């Protein structure tokens, strides 16, 4: 193993949150280093399907110091996001150690001791920025290993045209599920079933031609209960009664679920119309698999060729951080957006909670919050050290006549 490397700050993850935090630190003169498990920047984005577009307005899809691309229209394409993050990483002048996966972290005299496969790092501060959507999650459905069709996660759907002529079941109609459904609506699958327990909070991408997400800052200023009512009304006025289409509303409103649980709104860009026209059909949530069949919660059986699990992601932080009491049992940080943790001073998180304006804007805010706190803490420590040195050297100076 190589010699120990010491830095003021280690940032784990070179995604948009890690890069935004690194820039904020660099602008304050704080030395930082990024550790990235993949071989290049934006690797998780490259794994998303080629037709992916962001569902946040271009105005909010940028990091500090660099404007967003303008060639894609209102919603950026996947490849534009990848190029943007590559360029951003090359501009911030912060070293990135690629192919460096963190294996363990513990406290030490210097601050934090971080081990990777080939190198030991020590830092006064460690910022985790590996993201909420790091590990695709597929529920442990009974009999799923017996399924004779294709079972895959929404992240891995690839070219949606490959599903033309096939019977497809999409499990989940939240943010990622609605994205899959919107793409399927523009293609020609033989059948599309939408498996849900509760319908998501759905909003149209445009209202009278205006992109609704452009108003996100206004939503953020409203009381959450008012946002819930406003979006229920918007959904009813522009999309109709989705319960009649088999998508009953969740007991909690979309604003409440976003701010409390980090569950984003579903954006309609064609899938609701496909439900109304009978091209898509809502069914009960998935309970089990048995050979070619998928068994639903109401006891009915369906026989899709492909099941797409739009069932969310996990952070994967439990193994690394549960011993510190910094994350919940499912890996969610207790301080997800740059807040200080009094039980773990010098341990920070960014990129694990979004808001109405999306993850880019959240990365800017939490990155700046972390950088400001670290800078102030390091400055205070330096002043204490200087004062202690001065007090210790005073008597010595008098004794030696200096």
N, C-alpha and C positions, 0 to 999 in steps of 0.2 A: 504494500500500500504506500502511496506517495506521502510526502511530508504534509503536515497540517498547514492549511491555508487559513489566514485570519482576515476578516473583513468587519466593517461596522455593521453591514446589513447583508444578509442572504435572502434572496427572493426565490421562492420555489415555484417555478412555472413561468414560461415566456409567452403566455397568452396575452390578451389585451389588458387584463388587470395587472399582471406582473410588469408589463412594459410601461403602463401608465404610472405605476408606483415608482419604477426605476427612474423615469424621467423626472418625476417630482423630487426625488431624492437628489439626483444629479444637479438639478437647478439650485438646490440648497447647499451644494458642496459636500454632500454626504457620500462616501464611497460605498458602492454596492456591487454585488455580483449576482447574476441570475443562474440558477441551476435548472436545466431543462432535460427531462427524461428522453424526449424524442431527438431525432437527428437534425431537426430544423424547426423554424418558427411556424406556427399555425398548422401543425400536423393534424390536430383534431378536425379543423375545418376541411382539410383535404379529404377526410373520410366521409364527409356529408355528401348527399347525392348532388350530382352536377347541376340540377335545375333549381337548387335551393336559392331563395332570396331571403334577405332579412325581412322581418315583419315590423321593424322600427323605421321611422322616417329617416331619410338621409341626413337631415339636420342634426339628429342625435347620434348618428353612426360614425363618430369620429373621436379621436383621442386628443388631448391637449397638444397644441403646436402643429397640427397637420390637419388640413381640411379633408373632407371625404371626397372620393371620386365623384365625378359629375356625369359620367357617360351612361349610367344604368337607369336613370330616371329616379323615381322617388325611393325605391327599395333596392339596395345593393345586391348584386349577385355574389355567389360564393367565391368565385375566383377573384373578384375585385377586393373582397375582404382579405383574402390570402395575400394578394400583392400589397395591399395597404399595410398589413401587419409586418410583412417582410421589410418594406421601406422604413417603417417606423422603427423597427429594431436596429436597422443599420444607422439611423440618425441619432439615437439617444446616447451613444458613446458609453455604454455600460457593458462590461464583459459578460458573455453568455457561455457557460460550459454546457455543451450539448452532450447527449447520450449519458446523462448523469442523473440517475434515479436515486432519490433519497431512500435509504433503507432503515434509518433510525434517527431519532433526535432525543437528546436529554440535556438537562442543565449541567453546566460546568462553571468553574471559577470565572472564566472569561465571559460567560453568558450562556451560549448554547453550543453544544457539540453535535455536529451533524455528520453522519457516516453515509458514504456512497460506496459503490463497489470498489473503486480504485483510490478514492481520496477522502480524507477527513477534513471537514471544515469547522471553523469556530467563528462565531459572530456574536456581537452584542445583541443583535436583533435578527429575528427570522420572520419573514413575511410569506405566508402560504397563499399562493395565487393559482392553484391548480384547477379551480373552477367547480361549480356545482354539477356540471354535466360531464364529468370525467369518465364515468364508467356506465355504459348502457345497462339498464336493468330490465330483465325479463322475469316476471313472477314465477315462482316454483309451482306452476300448474300441475295438478295430478296427471300423470301419463303423458306429459309433453314429449318425453323421449321416444314415445311410441308413434308419434305423429308421422304419417306417411307422406304428408305434403311438405312444403317448405315453411319453416318458422324462422323469422329474422326480426331484428330490431329496426325501428324506424330510421336509425342512423345509417343503416347499411342497405337501404333499398336500391341504391344505384340509379340506373336509367329506368324511369317509370314506364317507358314504352315496353319494357320487357313483360309487363303484366297485361298487355293487350290480349284479349281473348281468354283470360284466366279468371277464375272465381277467387276473389280476394276478401279476406276478413281483416279489418283494421281494429285492433283492440285498444280502445282509448281514443277520445276525440278532443283532447286538450290542445295545448299549443303545438306540439310536434305531430299529434294525430291529425289535427285540422290541416296542417301543412301537407302531410301525405295525401289527405283526401282532396285538397285543392288541386294537387298535381294529377291525381287519378281522374278527377272530373274533366281534365283536358285531354284525356286519352280514352281508350276503348276497352276496358276490361269487360269480361262477360257478365260479371256480377260483383258488386261491392257491398259488403255487410259492415256496418259500424256497430261494434260491440261496446256498450257503455252501461254503467250503473246510473250515473247522473249525467245529464247533458252539461257541457262546459258553458262558461260565460262567453257567449259568442258576440263579436262585434263585426260590422262590415269594414272592409279595408278602406272604402271610400263612402262618403255621404254627399250626394249631389255633386259627385266628381271631385270632392275635396278629401285628401287623405286624412282620416280621422286621427291618426297618431301624431299629426303635427300639433295637436292641442294638448299633448301629454303634460306639459308644464302646468297648464291650467288645471288638469285633473289632479295633479300632485298638490295643488293648493286647496283643494276642496276637502271637506270632511269625508272620511271613508264611507260612512253610511249614505251620504249624498251621492257619492260616486256609484255605489251599488244601485241606488234607485235610478240614477241617470242612465246607466248602461242597461238595466232591465228595460227601461222605456225605449231606449235606442234599439235594442234587440227586437222588441215587439213591433215597433213602428216600421223598421226597415227589413226585418227578416221574418216577421210573423210569429205565430205561436209554435215554437219548436217542439213543445210537448206533444202536439198533434202529429209530429213527424217521428216521435219516439225518443225525443231528447228532453226528458224532464229536467227542470232547473235544479241545481244544487241548493240545499237549504241556505248556504252562505252566498253572498254576492261576490261578483268578480273582484271588486276592489278589496274586500275583506280577505279573500283568499290570496290575492297578490301580495298584500302588505303583511299578512300574518304568516303565510306558508310559502311565499315565493312562487305561487302557481300563476302563470301568465294567462291572459285572455286568449281565447281561440279567435283567430282572424279568418273570417269567411271571404274567400275569393273564388267561389264557384261550387263548393260542396253542398251548401244549403239548397241551392237551385237544383242540384242533382238529386237531393232527397225529395224535393217537392215534385220533381218530374218522374220519380220512381226508379231512376237509374241506380240510386243508392237506397239501402234499407237499413234502418236501425234495429238491432236485436239486443237481447239481454247480455250481461257481461259474461265473459268466459269463466267456466268452472273447471273443466277438465278436457283432456284429449284421450281419444281411444282409436288408434289406427288412423283411418282416413277421416274420422269424425271429430268435430269439436262439440263438446257438450256445454250448453249454456245454463245459466243460473235458473231459468224457468223449466229446465228439463228437456228442452228441444235440442235437436241435433242438426248441425249443418255440416257440409262437406266442402270446404274451400280447398283450392289448390295451394294457396299461399296465406299464411297468417303473418301480419305485420304488427309487432308489439310496440305500440306507441305508449309505453308504460314508464317513461321517465328515465332518470339517471341517478347515480349515486356518486358521492364525492370520493369514496374509498379512503377516507382519513382515519377510520377507526383504528386500524392496525398501528398507525404511526403515533396517534395522539390520544388515544383513550386513557393511557396511564397518566396523562397530565390533567385530565378532567376538562379538556378544552372543547370537546365535541360531544354531541348526543350519541345515543346508541346506533343511530342510522348515519352517523358521520357528518351531521350538520354542525358547523361551528356555533358556539354560543354567542360569539361576537363577530358576526359575518361581514361587517362593512367598515372595518377600520377602527372599531372601538377598542380602547385599552382593556386588557384583562388583568385585574388586580391580583389574580392568583398565579398568573404566568406573565410577569413583566418582561417585555421584549419579544413576546410572541404575538403576531398580528395575522389578520385574515382580510383578504379583499377578493371580491368576485363571487361571493356565495349568496348574495341577496341583491335582487334587482329592484326596480320600481317602475313607475309609469313610463319613464323615458328610456328604459332599457339598460343593458349591461355596459355599453360604452360609457354612457353618462355616469352610471354608478361607479365604474372603474376610475373615472376622473375624480369624482368626489372622495371616494374612500382612499385612493392613492395619495391625494393631496393631504387628507386628514392624517394618514400614517406618516408621511414624510415630514409634516410639520411637527408632529409629536416626537418623532425620533430625533429630528434636528434640535428641538428644544431640550430633550433629555440629554443628548450628547453634549450640548453647549453647557448645560448645568453641571454635568459631571466634570467637564474640563475646568470650569471655574472652581469647583470644589478641590480638584487636584492641584491647581495653581495656588490656591489659598493654603492648602496643607503644606505644600513645598515651601511657601514663603514663611509659614510659622516655624517649620522645622529648621530652616536655614538661618533664621534670625539669631538665635542664641549662638550658633556656630560662628556666624559672622562677627559677633561681638567678642567671642573668645579668641578668635584668631586675628582680630584687629582689622578685618577686611572692611 
